[in-house]
Amino acid sequence: MTLNLSQIGVQMSSLTGVRAIANDIIETLRTKQEQEFINLSAGNPLLLPKVEQMWRDCTAELLASSEYGQVVCRYGSSQGYAPLIQAIAACFNHRYGLSLSERNILITPGSQMLYFYAANAFGGYTSNGDLKRIVLPLSPDYTGYGGISLAPEALVSYKPALDIDTRANKFKYHPDFSNLVITENTGCIIFSRPCNPTGNILSNDEINKIADLARPYNIPIFIDSAYGPPFPSLNFQEMTPVFGENIVHCMSFSKAGLPGERVGVAIGDPKIIQVLESFQTNICLHPSHYGQAIASRAINSGALESISKEVIRPFYKNKFSVLEAKLAQVMSKNLPWFLHQGEGAIFAWLWLKNLPISDCDLYKKLKQVGVIVVPGRFFFPGLEEDWSHKYQCIRISLTASDQDIETGIKRLSEVVQHVYQEARVTSI
């Protein structure tokens, strides 16, 4: 595919806002501007002592083994480090009753790179000039999907249906199947489960409906399970990975304590895996072996699955409970605020219906009182309609201390109350 300069310009402009906010957050925290900030924006998982110790133990095993030289001093297969592939196959076959072979698995340098492979191998322009769309069936979703295609116009996402509980100040997104378009012009489908930024978990029925729509056209579905089971198991309600002929289960070790090593995993039909592997061969030959080698040890010993269920999941589930309770305590019942159902991941998603100012203006006002969040508009990549809802939401990280979460939410409630009151006075 040939990419001209105008297309590059379109993609760069679409990422400018995200980078501007990210850079502003980094610069604010670096300088502190003579003010201490409560950072409720971070996507970097916390370094939990038991998780770190597990990886130290696996590293010590690797260093003491005769395998060390082969791991760090030799090239390897483009498909990935064989012991890790074998460990994943054995784990999934045992846990989910599958019959995976090594041909079903690909290791990548982080799952973000995996979606880049998928978007450009199956989406974008074909050799005869046709455009294959990359479909995000439910918006909002992970902001990183906005930069994965070399043909940014290929990306399209769809507004969700909203299930709103006004009495409990809760809501939940669902795919709107009455508007979702999947045709022979669709190249691939991508969505996260649990979702970054909302914590939403699509039901098995919803996934099967999407799979049924895609199956007649042999469209691959990439389910981003960076927060899912069996590790890091950041699902706060029961969920089972969905497998199928046209479904690729995608994983990451980042939220299980290895973000620095960039280890991603794709599990799917060998025909799809082979396409992705060929793409990887040309781009980077193979991912780094070190992270793969210690990951294989953590899986084989059972430590990774145990740590995920007993340490990582309870830690973040408790954080969400702290945030949820504080919101219920300090947010006025007279205001139209709604917290997305906390079903997983390491974020909370707050919708302030009919917010009198934009999400970015709210971000600035919160900075003035020492609280940093992420404006919601950046989590709607590919949504062509200018939907007012996306300017009324913010993402709140669960990586701060309990005290900082409570203090930050209290300050947020005061700012939000003032914003709505000021709008009422102005309108009189």
KOLTORMAR-675018 format. One record per residue (C-alpha): residue in one letter; x, y, z; chain; residue number from 1. Coordinates in steps of 0.2 Angstrom, whole numbers, plus 5000, padded with zeros to 4 digits. Layout:
residues N
A/X/Y/Z/A/NUM
...
END
This chain:
residues 428
M/5000/5000/5000/A/1
T/5006/5017/4996/A/2
L/5003/5031/5008/A/3
N/5004/5049/5002/A/4
L/5008/5064/5012/A/5
S/4991/5071/5013/A/6
Q/4985/5054/5021/A/7
I/5000/5055/5034/A/8
G/4994/5073/5038/A/9
V/4976/5067/5041/A/10
Q/4983/5054/5053/A/11
M/4995/5065/5062/A/12
S/4981/5078/5065/A/13
S/4970/5065/5072/A/14
L/4983/5061/5085/A/15
T/4988/5079/5089/A/16
G/4974/5082/5103/A/17
V/4979/5065/5112/A/18
R/4997/5070/5112/A/19
A/4994/5088/5118/A/20
I/4984/5082/5133/A/21
A/4997/5068/5137/A/22
N/5012/5081/5135/A/23
D/5002/5093/5146/A/24
I/5000/5080/5160/A/25
I/5018/5075/5159/A/26
E/5024/5093/5160/A/27
T/5012/5097/5174/A/28
L/5018/5083/5184/A/29
R/5036/5087/5181/A/30
T/5036/5105/5185/A/31
K/5022/5104/5198/A/32
Q/5020/5123/5196/A/33
E/5022/5125/5215/A/34
Q/5007/5114/5217/A/35
E/5005/5096/5222/A/36
F/4994/5086/5210/A/37
I/4983/5071/5213/A/38
N/4986/5061/5197/A/39
L/4970/5052/5192/A/40
S/4975/5050/5174/A/41
A/4989/5037/5174/A/42
G/4987/5021/5163/A/43
N/5003/5014/5170/A/44
P/4999/5000/5182/A/45
L/5006/5001/5200/A/46
L/5021/4991/5205/A/47
L/5013/4979/5217/A/48
P/5027/4971/5229/A/49
K/5021/4953/5227/A/50
V/5019/4955/5208/A/51
E/5037/4962/5207/A/52
Q/5044/4948/5218/A/53
M/5036/4935/5206/A/54
W/5045/4943/5191/A/55
R/5061/4944/5201/A/56
D/5060/4926/5206/A/57
C/5057/4921/5187/A/58
T/5072/4932/5182/A/59
A/5083/4923/5195/A/60
E/5078/4906/5188/A/61
L/5082/4912/5170/A/62
L/5099/4919/5176/A/63
A/5103/4902/5184/A/64
S/5098/4891/5170/A/65
S/5109/4885/5155/A/66
E/5095/4892/5144/A/67
Y/5101/4910/5147/A/68
G/5113/4912/5133/A/69
Q/5100/4905/5120/A/70
V/5087/4917/5126/A/71
V/5097/4934/5125/A/72
C/5112/4929/5114/A/73
R/5103/4921/5099/A/74
Y/5090/4926/5086/A/75
G/5074/4915/5087/A/76
S/5058/4911/5077/A/77
S/5047/4925/5071/A/78
Q/5032/4916/5079/A/79
G/5039/4919/5097/A/80
Y/5049/4910/5110/A/81
A/5044/4891/5109/A/82
P/5043/4888/5128/A/83
L/5031/4903/5130/A/84
I/5020/4897/5116/A/85
Q/5019/4880/5123/A/86
A/5015/4886/5141/A/87
I/5001/4897/5134/A/88
A/4994/4882/5124/A/89
A/4994/4871/5139/A/90
C/4986/4884/5150/A/91
F/4972/4888/5138/A/92
N/4969/4870/5134/A/93
H/4968/4865/5152/A/94
R/4958/4880/5158/A/95
Y/4945/4882/5143/A/96
G/4945/4864/5136/A/97
L/4953/4869/5120/A/98
S/4965/4859/5108/A/99
L/4977/4873/5104/A/100
S/4993/4869/5095/A/101
E/5008/4880/5093/A/102
R/5001/4885/5076/A/103
N/4987/4894/5085/A/104
I/4998/4906/5094/A/105
L/5009/4921/5090/A/106
I/5020/4932/5102/A/107
T/5022/4950/5098/A/108
P/5031/4965/5105/A/109
G/5016/4971/5115/A/110
S/4998/4970/5110/A/111
Q/4998/4987/5103/A/112
M/5009/4981/5089/A/113
L/4997/4966/5086/A/114
Y/4983/4978/5082/A/115
F/4994/4988/5070/A/116
Y/4998/4971/5061/A/117
A/4979/4967/5061/A/118
A/4973/4984/5055/A/119
N/4986/4985/5041/A/120
A/4985/4966/5035/A/121
F/4966/4965/5035/A/122
G/4961/4984/5034/A/123
G/4965/4998/5023/A/124
Y/4967/4999/5004/A/125
T/4968/4983/4994/A/126
S/4979/4981/4978/A/127
N/4964/4986/4967/A/128
G/4961/5002/4977/A/129
D/4946/4996/4988/A/130
L/4945/5002/5006/A/131
K/4943/4988/5019/A/132
R/4936/4996/5035/A/133
I/4942/4993/5052/A/134
V/4927/4992/5063/A/135
L/4926/4997/5082/A/136
P/4908/4990/5085/A/137
L/4906/5000/5101/A/138
S/4912/5018/5105/A/139
P/4920/5024/5117/A/140
D/4935/5012/5116/A/141
Y/4954/5012/5118/A/142
T/4961/5028/5111/A/143
G/4977/5019/5104/A/144
Y/4966/5011/5090/A/145
G/4965/5029/5083/A/146
G/4983/5027/5077/A/147
I/4985/5009/5071/A/148
S/4980/5011/5053/A/149
L/4991/5018/5039/A/150
A/4975/5023/5031/A/151
P/4966/5032/5045/A/152
E/4950/5034/5035/A/153
A/4948/5015/5036/A/154
L/4944/5016/5054/A/155
V/4925/5018/5059/A/156
S/4916/5016/5075/A/157
Y/4898/5016/5081/A/158
K/4888/5025/5094/A/159
P/4882/5013/5108/A/160
A/4865/5011/5116/A/161
L/4865/5017/5134/A/162
D/4857/5008/5148/A/163
I/4854/5021/5161/A/164
D/4849/5019/5179/A/165
T/4845/5036/5185/A/166
R/4841/5031/5203/A/167
A/4858/5023/5206/A/168
N/4868/5036/5195/A/169
K/4874/5021/5184/A/170
F/4875/5017/5166/A/171
K/4882/5005/5154/A/172
Y/4886/5005/5135/A/173
H/4880/4991/5124/A/174
P/4883/4988/5105/A/175
D/4869/4996/5095/A/176
F/4866/4982/5083/A/177
S/4852/4992/5074/A/178
N/4866/5003/5067/A/179
L/4881/4992/5067/A/180
V/4887/4989/5049/A/181
I/4898/4974/5044/A/182
T/4899/4970/5026/A/183
E/4911/4962/5013/A/184
N/4920/4979/5014/A/185
T/4924/4976/5032/A/186
G/4942/4971/5034/A/187
C/4943/4967/5053/A/188
I/4934/4971/5069/A/189
I/4943/4976/5085/A/190
F/4937/4980/5103/A/191
S/4943/4978/5121/A/192
R/4935/4967/5134/A/193
P/4936/4973/5148/A/194
C/4936/4990/5140/A/195
N/4949/5004/5142/A/196
P/4942/5017/5146/A/197
T/4925/5012/5153/A/198
G/4928/4995/5161/A/199
N/4914/4988/5151/A/200
I/4913/4970/5147/A/201
L/4903/4964/5132/A/202
S/4893/4949/5135/A/203
N/4896/4932/5127/A/204
D/4879/4935/5118/A/205
E/4885/4952/5111/A/206
I/4901/4944/5105/A/207
N/4892/4930/5097/A/208
K/4881/4942/5088/A/209
I/4896/4951/5081/A/210
A/4904/4935/5076/A/211
D/4888/4930/5067/A/212
L/4888/4946/5057/A/213
A/4906/4944/5052/A/214
R/4907/4925/5049/A/215
P/4899/4926/5031/A/216
Y/4913/4937/5025/A/217
N/4927/4928/5034/A/218
I/4931/4944/5044/A/219
P/4943/4942/5058/A/220
I/4938/4948/5075/A/221
F/4952/4954/5087/A/222
I/4946/4954/5105/A/223
D/4958/4965/5115/A/224
S/4959/4956/5132/A/225
A/4974/4966/5140/A/226
Y/4963/4966/5156/A/227
G/4955/4949/5154/A/228
P/4957/4932/5162/A/229
P/4967/4921/5165/A/230
F/4979/4935/5167/A/231
P/4979/4949/5173/A/232
S/4961/4944/5177/A/233
L/4956/4962/5180/A/234
N/4938/4957/5177/A/235
F/4927/4962/5192/A/236
Q/4913/4950/5187/A/237
E/4913/4933/5179/A/238
M/4918/4932/5161/A/239
T/4925/4919/5150/A/240
P/4935/4922/5134/A/241
V/4926/4918/5118/A/242
F/4934/4908/5105/A/243
G/4929/4904/5087/A/244
E/4935/4901/5070/A/245
N/4935/4920/5065/A/246
I/4939/4926/5083/A/247
V/4957/4930/5088/A/248
H/4960/4931/5107/A/249
C/4973/4945/5111/A/250
M/4982/4946/5127/A/251
S/4996/4957/5135/A/252
F/5007/4954/5150/A/253
S/5008/4973/5154/A/254
K/4994/4974/5167/A/255
A/5001/4958/5174/A/256
G/5017/4968/5179/A/257
L/5028/4967/5163/A/258
P/5024/4983/5154/A/259
G/5042/4987/5151/A/260
E/5045/4971/5142/A/261
R/5031/4973/5129/A/262
V/5024/4955/5127/A/263
G/5008/4953/5117/A/264
V/4999/4937/5112/A/265
A/4987/4932/5098/A/266
I/4977/4916/5099/A/267
G/4967/4911/5084/A/268
D/4965/4901/5068/A/269
P/4982/4896/5060/A/270
K/4978/4905/5044/A/271
I/4975/4922/5053/A/272
I/4991/4919/5064/A/273
Q/5001/4915/5049/A/274
V/4996/4932/5041/A/275
L/5001/4941/5057/A/276
E/5017/4932/5058/A/277
S/5022/4936/5041/A/278
F/5019/4954/5044/A/279
Q/5030/4953/5060/A/280
T/5044/4945/5051/A/281
N/5046/4960/5040/A/282
I/5044/4973/5053/A/283
C/5055/4967/5068/A/284
L/5060/4948/5065/A/285
H/5054/4943/5082/A/286
P/5050/4951/5099/A/287
S/5062/4952/5113/A/288
H/5065/4935/5121/A/289
Y/5069/4940/5139/A/290
G/5051/4945/5144/A/291
Q/5045/4929/5135/A/292
A/5057/4918/5145/A/293
I/5052/4924/5162/A/294
A/5033/4924/5157/A/295
S/5034/4906/5152/A/296
R/5041/4902/5169/A/297
A/5027/4912/5178/A/298
I/5014/4903/5168/A/299
N/5021/4885/5170/A/300
S/5023/4887/5189/A/301
G/5005/4893/5191/A/302
A/5011/4909/5200/A/303
L/5005/4921/5187/A/304
E/4987/4915/5187/A/305
S/4987/4915/5206/A/306
I/4995/4932/5208/A/307
S/4982/4939/5195/A/308
K/4967/4932/5205/A/309
E/4973/4935/5223/A/310
V/4983/4951/5221/A/311
I/4980/4961/5205/A/312
R/4961/4959/5204/A/313
P/4957/4962/5222/A/314
F/4968/4977/5223/A/315
Y/4960/4987/5208/A/316
K/4942/4980/5212/A/317
N/4944/4988/5229/A/318
K/4950/5005/5221/A/319
F/4934/5005/5211/A/320
S/4924/5002/5227/A/321
V/4933/5017/5235/A/322
L/4929/5028/5221/A/323
E/4911/5022/5219/A/324
A/4908/5025/5237/A/325
K/4915/5042/5238/A/326
L/4906/5048/5222/A/327
A/4889/5042/5230/A/328
Q/4894/5052/5246/A/329
V/4899/5068/5239/A/330
M/4891/5070/5222/A/331
S/4874/5079/5222/A/332
K/4859/5069/5218/A/333
N/4852/5084/5209/A/334
L/4866/5083/5196/A/335
P/4865/5072/5181/A/336
W/4880/5062/5184/A/337
F/4882/5043/5179/A/338
L/4896/5031/5183/A/339
H/4899/5017/5171/A/340
Q/4896/5000/5178/A/341
G/4913/4995/5185/A/342
E/4915/4978/5177/A/343
G/4934/4977/5175/A/344
A/4951/4986/5170/A/345
I/4960/5000/5180/A/346
F/4949/5015/5176/A/347
A/4932/5023/5180/A/348
W/4922/5032/5167/A/349
L/4911/5046/5173/A/350
W/4897/5054/5162/A/351
L/4891/5072/5166/A/352
K/4876/5073/5156/A/353
N/4873/5090/5148/A/354
L/4889/5097/5156/A/355
P/4889/5116/5153/A/356
I/4907/5116/5148/A/357
S/4918/5104/5138/A/358
D/4928/5089/5145/A/359
C/4944/5099/5141/A/360
D/4938/5114/5150/A/361
L/4933/5103/5165/A/362
Y/4951/5095/5164/A/363
K/4958/5113/5165/A/364
K/4947/5118/5180/A/365
L/4952/5102/5189/A/366
K/4970/5105/5186/A/367
Q/4967/5122/5195/A/368
V/4962/5112/5211/A/369
G/4976/5100/5209/A/370
V/4967/5085/5201/A/371
I/4972/5077/5184/A/372
V/4960/5066/5174/A/373
V/4959/5063/5156/A/374
P/4946/5071/5145/A/375
G/4934/5058/5137/A/376
R/4934/5064/5119/A/377
F/4950/5055/5115/A/378
F/4942/5038/5117/A/379
F/4930/5039/5102/A/380
P/4942/5035/5088/A/381
G/4934/5032/5071/A/382
L/4917/5040/5077/A/383
E/4912/5051/5062/A/384
E/4897/5059/5070/A/385
D/4900/5074/5081/A/386
W/4891/5066/5096/A/387
S/4889/5078/5111/A/388
H/4891/5064/5123/A/389
K/4909/5062/5120/A/390
Y/4913/5080/5127/A/391
Q/4904/5076/5143/A/392
C/4914/5061/5150/A/393
I/4931/5059/5159/A/394
R/4942/5044/5163/A/395
I/4948/5042/5181/A/396
S/4963/5031/5185/A/397
L/4962/5018/5199/A/398
T/4981/5019/5202/A/399
A/4981/5032/5215/A/400
S/4981/5029/5234/A/401
D/4964/5027/5242/A/402
Q/4966/5044/5251/A/403
D/4971/5052/5235/A/404
I/4956/5045/5226/A/405
E/4944/5051/5240/A/406
T/4952/5068/5240/A/407
G/4952/5069/5221/A/408
I/4934/5064/5220/A/409
K/4929/5077/5233/A/410
R/4937/5091/5224/A/411
L/4930/5085/5207/A/412
S/4912/5085/5215/A/413
E/4915/5103/5221/A/414
V/4921/5109/5204/A/415
V/4907/5100/5195/A/416
Q/4894/5107/5207/A/417
H/4901/5125/5204/A/418
V/4901/5122/5185/A/419
Y/4882/5117/5184/A/420
Q/4877/5131/5197/A/421
E/4886/5144/5187/A/422
A/4878/5139/5171/A/423
R/4861/5140/5179/A/424
V/4864/5158/5186/A/425
T/4871/5163/5169/A/426
S/4855/5157/5160/A/427
I/4843/5167/5171/A/428
END
